[in-house]
Amino acid sequence: MRKRWLIPIALLALAGGAGWWFRGALGTWIHSNLGGVESVLLKRPKPDPKTYATLTNDLERRRKDLAARHAKAKTAGERAAIEADARALLETSLPAMMRCWLGTPWDFNGTAKGPGDGKIACGYFVATVLKDAGFQVDRYQLAQQASENILRSFIPRESCALSVGKEFKSFAEEVGKREPGVYVIGLDTHVAFIVVGDGGFRFIHSSGSKPWCVVDESPDQAGVLQRSNWRMLGNLTADAAVLRHWLKADKIVVRGT
């Protein structure tokens, strides 16, 4: 059952931007082998609102189905199995949804409602993706909070990892070894997603630095992440309480409001 549910979203993820995981290596190869045509081949990606809508609608249908099963479950083991399905579904769907925003312009005051629908600030990017994924949260309230409050609106302080002044290479090595999942990371003056998988991690965010749009970056490309002195990281999809809130469509209380 679990694998069958994930097939449509997995296919959309591949079609809608999974190849961006390898963009850094591809860009290096093109620059080394094709020289001047790099700027032609590596144009800013176009936002994909159509795939985003499909992913959003499909995810909501799956959430409701899982929620109904979870409500009928009679044992803790049955509920845990359904929560594991919910986690797998979110870890496939959320990165695919994020990548539909690639190329959407950044603006400090940007509040776009969807990919390519105007400009988007970093906090609004995080808040909007989570809201559209089925988390019952006020995106305006969430987006306007400090990054720590955004993260801790979902998971407790003890589940977050805080590092201050850590050299980036050491930080990146630690993150790459962390449990797979979709993380939110708060920085000095920024908030973003980190997606950890078997191949390391990707930093996906609405960047107020060049190229000033939503980007999907490898650790080597992630200048904003490299320069930050303060980093707070939390794995949303590994937190059982987060999964249950999502399944039940519980209201998320925004810290700091």
PESUL-V953430 format. One record per residue. N is the residue number from 1. PHI is phi as a letter, one per 30 degrees, with the letter a starting at -180 (none if undefined). Layout:
# PESUL-V953430
n:N phi:PHI
n:N phi:PHI
This chain:
# PESUL-V953430
n:1 phi:none
n:2 phi:e
n:3 phi:d
n:4 phi:d
n:5 phi:d
n:6 phi:d
n:7 phi:e
n:8 phi:e
n:9 phi:d
n:10 phi:d
n:11 phi:d
n:12 phi:d
n:13 phi:d
n:14 phi:d
n:15 phi:d
n:16 phi:c
n:17 phi:k
n:18 phi:d
n:19 phi:d
n:20 phi:d
n:21 phi:e
n:22 phi:c
n:23 phi:d
n:24 phi:d
n:25 phi:d
n:26 phi:d
n:27 phi:d
n:28 phi:d
n:29 phi:d
n:30 phi:d
n:31 phi:d
n:32 phi:d
n:33 phi:c
n:34 phi:c
n:35 phi:h
n:36 phi:d
n:37 phi:d
n:38 phi:e
n:39 phi:d
n:40 phi:d
n:41 phi:d
n:42 phi:c
n:43 phi:d
n:44 phi:e
n:45 phi:d
n:46 phi:c
n:47 phi:e
n:48 phi:b
n:49 phi:d
n:50 phi:d
n:51 phi:d
n:52 phi:e
n:53 phi:d
n:54 phi:d
n:55 phi:d
n:56 phi:d
n:57 phi:d
n:58 phi:d
n:59 phi:d
n:60 phi:d
n:61 phi:d
n:62 phi:d
n:63 phi:d
n:64 phi:d
n:65 phi:d
n:66 phi:d
n:67 phi:d
n:68 phi:d
n:69 phi:d
n:70 phi:d
n:71 phi:d
n:72 phi:d
n:73 phi:d
n:74 phi:c
n:75 phi:b
n:76 phi:d
n:77 phi:d
n:78 phi:d
n:79 phi:d
n:80 phi:d
n:81 phi:d
n:82 phi:d
n:83 phi:d
n:84 phi:d
n:85 phi:d
n:86 phi:d
n:87 phi:d
n:88 phi:d
n:89 phi:d
n:90 phi:d
n:91 phi:d
n:92 phi:d
n:93 phi:d
n:94 phi:e
n:95 phi:d
n:96 phi:d
n:97 phi:d
n:98 phi:e
n:99 phi:d
n:100 phi:d
n:101 phi:d
n:102 phi:e
n:103 phi:j
n:104 phi:d
n:105 phi:d
n:106 phi:d
n:107 phi:a
n:108 phi:e
n:109 phi:c
n:110 phi:d
n:111 phi:b
n:112 phi:e
n:113 phi:d
n:114 phi:a
n:115 phi:e
n:116 phi:i
n:117 phi:c
n:118 phi:j
n:119 phi:c
n:120 phi:b
n:121 phi:d
n:122 phi:d
n:123 phi:d
n:124 phi:d
n:125 phi:d
n:126 phi:d
n:127 phi:d
n:128 phi:d
n:129 phi:d
n:130 phi:d
n:131 phi:d
n:132 phi:d
n:133 phi:d
n:134 phi:j
n:135 phi:d
n:136 phi:d
n:137 phi:b
n:138 phi:d
n:139 phi:d
n:140 phi:d
n:141 phi:d
n:142 phi:d
n:143 phi:d
n:144 phi:c
n:145 phi:d
n:146 phi:d
n:147 phi:e
n:148 phi:d
n:149 phi:d
n:150 phi:d
n:151 phi:d
n:152 phi:d
n:153 phi:d
n:154 phi:c
n:155 phi:b
n:156 phi:d
n:157 phi:e
n:158 phi:d
n:159 phi:c
n:160 phi:c
n:161 phi:c
n:162 phi:c
n:163 phi:b
n:164 phi:b
n:165 phi:i
n:166 phi:d
n:167 phi:e
n:168 phi:d
n:169 phi:e
n:170 phi:d
n:171 phi:d
n:172 phi:d
n:173 phi:d
n:174 phi:d
n:175 phi:d
n:176 phi:d
n:177 phi:c
n:178 phi:d
n:179 phi:e
n:180 phi:e
n:181 phi:l
n:182 phi:c
n:183 phi:c
n:184 phi:c
n:185 phi:b
n:186 phi:c
n:187 phi:b
n:188 phi:e
n:189 phi:b
n:190 phi:a
n:191 phi:b
n:192 phi:a
n:193 phi:c
n:194 phi:b
n:195 phi:c
n:196 phi:c
n:197 phi:b
n:198 phi:d
n:199 phi:c
n:200 phi:j
n:201 phi:b
n:202 phi:b
n:203 phi:c
n:204 phi:c
n:205 phi:a
n:206 phi:c
n:207 phi:d
n:208 phi:d
n:209 phi:c
n:210 phi:e
n:211 phi:c
n:212 phi:h
n:213 phi:a
n:214 phi:d
n:215 phi:b
n:216 phi:b
n:217 phi:b
n:218 phi:d
n:219 phi:e
n:220 phi:d
n:221 phi:d
n:222 phi:d
n:223 phi:d
n:224 phi:d
n:225 phi:d
n:226 phi:d
n:227 phi:d
n:228 phi:d
n:229 phi:d
n:230 phi:c
n:231 phi:b
n:232 phi:c
n:233 phi:b
n:234 phi:b
n:235 phi:d
n:236 phi:d
n:237 phi:d
n:238 phi:c
n:239 phi:c
n:240 phi:d
n:241 phi:d
n:242 phi:d
n:243 phi:d
n:244 phi:d
n:245 phi:d
n:246 phi:d
n:247 phi:e
n:248 phi:d
n:249 phi:h
n:250 phi:d
n:251 phi:d
n:252 phi:c
n:253 phi:d
n:254 phi:d
n:255 phi:d
n:256 phi:j
n:257 phi:c
